[in-house]
Amino acid sequence: MSMSRIGNPYDNAKAERFMRTLKEEEVDGQAYRDIDDATTRIGELIEVVYNRQRLHSALDYLSPDAYETSLMQLRQKTPTQIHNKENCY
């Protein structure tokens, strides 16, 4: 099943890459006690590692949190520059 929006084939690649990372870094080889344990541990990986620490090439090798912070700072300084930067992704 495709995970992309209609007419945008690039979304699926991003979703597939995320699923690969999730499987490689958390799920493979893990034995979860129950669904609640799996939900908690996978959620922690996404929030703590993937969003705060892991660098992403599509975000100029920044973590999503760092990228959001830099975007907010840039938005306060020059709204035109931020518009151009948002449109290139």
Phi, psi and omega in degrees: 000134180283143178253015184261162173287158180298128178081007180231090184289347184283335178301318183298320180297320179294317179295318179297319180294320178297315180297322177297314179298316179300315180294316183292320188265344182226306194283315184302126176081001180270146173243107179272144180295316181199184182296325179294320177296316179297315180299316180295311184291322177291320176299320178295319178300314182295312184287316187274313185269304188293317183273334186252330187246320187291131179275142183239126182298326180291346180248035181058038179056043172244158172286159178304321178296315180295321179296315178301317179298314180294326178295317179295319178296318179294321179298323179290328183279303185219101181301328181292318180296320181294323178299317179294320181291320179295326183282346181275353178256000000 
